[in-house]
Amino acid sequence: MDKALAGQLDAALQTASEIILGKERELRLAVACLLARGHLLIEDLPGVGKTTLAHLLARLLGLEYARIQFTSDLLPADIIGSSIYERATERFRFHPGPLFAELVLADEINRATPKAQSALLEAMEERQVTVEGETHPLPEPFFVIATQNPSFQIGTFPLPESQLDRFLMRLKIGYPAEAAEKALLAGEDRREMLARMTPALAKAEIRALQQAVSQIYASPPIIDYCYDIIAFTRRSPHYQQGLSPRAGLALLRAARAWSLLGGRDAVYPEDVQGVLGPCISHRLEFSGATEADAFSQRDAVALILDQVPVR
């Protein structure tokens, strides 16, 4: 990676950490998700900064931003867009919906019905949408950040496995540490700080970084290590079902991005371990466990690191 570009990326991360205090790792994981050309699911309680994180990344990276508020009456056409008949031309013309932005915030995605949720499937996987037999490409870069309320809250619909699998990572932001929260209380309003921000990277530079991620070297032992992790989840009685090939590809892409953020030109075992929790926690459920246990990143990662040695 170009040194000047690396410096710009580090500066962008430093600026982000001045807005969202005490969450440097979560910010780096979110940027890694974008650079790996994935999508991000943030599940947490209201008020911990999920929406602020999405808005921050859009402002910092100069991306066109659209927010879709998911509700129970939302329709797929409200997300994708629709074809409207124009009398002057005597033909239908497609009017793009808010999905046609570079960074899309799907806010409270699990408050919408499965029918509305499914409108994102093709877009997230193939970066295009099909309306009335016609295919419409989405912008590049294209990054979906979805926020999700805990399932015990009223008025939520669980995301199906096919939808969850489209997200490269799932994060929990959590409450800030004491010092960070006191600084937040004593500091300036975050919305005013966001309004003054200028982009730290151009879109062409983001695309260059995404291309650089794909060039990060993954040695045969690293490939073996990723495979061993996947194979363990498939044969272990602790999980209802193992990780899919798509999950394995996601893990390796995320590890490459994490390596790039660390200034390395090759993937190391610690890169795989660094992104393991966010990449697998929403794809695995413990057999016979309670719902709270099924979403425990710490337990899932600890079990795998304990049972799968580094080659």
Buried (B, 14 or more C-beta within 10 A) or exposed (E): BEEEBBEBBEEBBEBBBEBBBBBEEBBBBBBBBBBBBBBBBBBBEEEBBBBBBBBBBBBBBBBEBBBBEBBEEBEBBBBBBBBEEEEEEEEBEBEBBBBBBBBBBBBBBBBBBEEBBBBBBBBBEEBEBEBEEEEBEBBEBBBBBBBBBBEEEEEBBEBEEEBBBBBBBBBBBEEBEEEBEEBBEEEEEBEEBBEEBEBBBEBEBBEBBBEBBEEBEBEEEBBEBBBBBBBBBEEBEBBEEBBBEEBBEBBBBBBBBBBBBEEBEEBBBEBBBBBBBBBBBBBBBBEEBEEEEBBBBEBBBEBBBEEBEBE
